[in-house]
C-alpha cells in the first residue's frame, strides 16, 4: 500500500477526520482492486466519483432529509470533496517527484514546511499562538504520507555514493 494511503488520522476535528476516512477507504479499496493502476489514476477516479455524486445532489439540498446515498452529513460530503482534491494533488507531486531536479524538490519541501495544513481544507486558525503547535502536528502527519518520496531521494543518493566510491577505488 502506498504511504499516501496510510490510515493515520490527520490532526483536526472529527468531521474532517470522518470525511478523510471515507475518502481513504474508497482509495484503498480501489487501489486493492486495481493494484496495477497508478496512484494518480486511483485518486482522480475517486475524486470524479465524488464530483458526480455532488453534482447529482448538491451539498445542502438534502440537509435534514436523510436521503443521501450513502448517507452522511452534508458537511462531511463537502469535506470529502476537499480531501479528494488533496489526494489528487499529493499523487501528482508523487508522480512528478522522480523527474524533478534537486532544486524543485527542495522548493516543494519548503512549501510543505511553510504551509503544512492542506490548502484544500480551508482551515483558518483563530488564535495565532496555536499555529506553531498545530503546524508541527501536521508536519509529523505529512511525514508519514510522504515516506515514499523520501525513500526515493535516499535511494538515489545512496546509489550515487556507491558509484563515487567505486570510481575512487579504481583510481
C-alpha positions in Angstrom: 0.0 0.0 0.0 1.4 3.4 -0.9 2.4 5.6 2.0 -0.1 8.2 0.8 -2.9 5.8 1.8 -1.7 5.2 5.4 -4.5 5.1 7.9 -3.2 7.6 10.4 -5.7 10.3 11.1 -4.9 14.0 10.5 -4.7 16.3 13.5 -8.0 18.0 13.0 -11.7 17.8 14.1 -13.9 14.7 14.0 -15.9 15.9 10.9 -12.7 16.4 8.9 -11.4 13.0 10.1 -14.6 11.3 9.2 -14.5 12.7 5.7 -10.8 11.8 5.5 -11.6 8.2 6.5 -14.4 7.9 4.0 -12.2 9.1 1.1 -9.3 7.0 2.3 -11.4 3.8 2.4 -12.6 4.4 -1.1 -9.0 5.0 -2.3 -7.6 1.9 -0.5 -10.4 -0.3 -1.8 -10.0 0.9 -5.4 -6.2 0.5 -5.1 -6.5 -3.1 -3.9 -9.0 -3.9 -6.6 -6.7 -2.5 -9.3 -3.1 -2.6 -8.0 -1.5 -2.1 -11.4 -3.2 1.3 -11.8 -1.1 4.4 -11.0 -1.9 6.1 -7.7 -2.8 9.3 -9.6 -5.5 7.5 -11.6 -7.0 5.9 -8.5 -7.1 9.4 -6.8 -8.7 11.1 -9.8 -11.2 8.3 -10.2 -12.4 8.7 -6.6 -12.4 12.4 -7.0 -14.6 12.2 -10.1 -17.0 9.8 -8.3 -17.4 12.3 -5.6 -17.9 15.2 -8.0 -20.5 13.2 -9.9 -22.3 12.4 -6.6 -22.2 16.0 -5.6 -23.4 17.3 -8.9 -26.4 14.9 -8.9 -27.4 16.1 -5.4 -25.8 19.3 -4.4 -24.4 19.5 -0.9 -27.0 21.2 1.3 -30.1 20.2 -0.8 -30.7 17.1 1.2 -30.0 18.6 4.6 -32.1 17.0 7.3 -33.8 14.6 4.9 -31.6 11.6 5.5 -31.9 10.6 1.8 -28.3 10.9 0.6 -26.9 7.5 -0.5 -24.6 6.5 1.1 -25.9 8.5 4.0 -23.7 11.1 5.7 -24.0 14.6 6.9 -23.8 17.3 4.3 -20.7 18.9 5.8 -19.0 15.5 5.6 -19.6 15.4 1.8 -18.2 18.8 1.4 -15.0 17.8 3.2 -14.8 14.5 1.3 -14.6 16.6 -1.9 -11.8 18.7 -0.4 -9.9 15.6 0.8 -10.2 14.1 -2.7 -8.6 17.2 -4.1 -5.8 16.9 -1.6 -5.2 13.3 -2.6 -5.1 14.2 -6.3 -2.6 17.0 -5.6 -0.4 14.8 -3.5 -0.5 12.0 -6.1 0.5 14.5 -8.8 3.5 15.6 -6.6 4.5 11.9 -6.0 4.3 11.2 -9.7 6.5 14.2 -10.7 8.9 13.8 -7.8 11.3 11.3 -9.5 11.6 13.6 -12.6 12.2 16.8 -10.6 15.6 18.3 -10.1 17.1 18.7 -6.6 16.1 22.4 -6.6 12.5 21.7 -7.5 12.3 19.1 -4.7 13.8 21.5 -2.2 11.3 24.2 -3.3 8.4 21.7 -2.8 9.7 20.7 0.6 9.9 24.4 1.6 6.3 24.9 0.5 5.2 21.9 2.6 7.1 23.2 5.6 5.7 26.7 5.3 2.1 25.5 4.7 1.7 22.1 6.3 -2.1 22.3 6.5 -3.6 21.3 3.2 -4.9 24.4 1.5 -7.9 22.5 0.0 -9.4 22.1 3.5 -9.7 25.9 4.1 -8.7 25.6 7.8 -8.2 29.0 9.4 -6.5 29.5 12.8 -8.3 31.9 15.1 -5.6 32.0 17.7 -2.1 32.8 16.3 -0.4 31.3 19.3 -1.8 27.9 18.5 -0.5 27.9 14.9 3.1 26.7 15.6 1.9 23.7 17.6 -0.7 22.7 15.1 1.7 23.1 12.2 4.1 20.8 14.0 1.3 18.1 14.3 0.5 18.5 10.6 4.2 18.2 9.6 4.5 14.9 11.5 1.4 13.6 9.9 2.6 14.6 6.4 5.9 13.0 7.1 4.1 9.6 7.1 2.2 10.4 4.0 5.3 11.4 2.1 7.5 8.5 3.2 7.7 7.1 -0.3 9.1 10.3 -1.7 11.9 10.4 1.0 12.8 6.8 0.2 13.2 7.6 -3.5 15.5 10.5 -2.7 17.5 8.5 -0.2 17.7 5.6 -2.7 19.0 7.8 -5.4 21.6 9.5 -3.1 22.7 6.1 -1.9 23.3 4.9 -5.5 25.3 8.0 -6.3 27.5 7.4 -3.2 28.2 3.8 -4.2 29.2 4.8 -7.7 31.5 7.5 -6.4 33.1 5.1 -4.0 33.7 2.5 -6.9 35.3 5.2 -9.0 37.6 6.2 -6.2 38.5 2.6 -5.6 39.5 2.2 -9.3 41.8 5.2 -9.2 
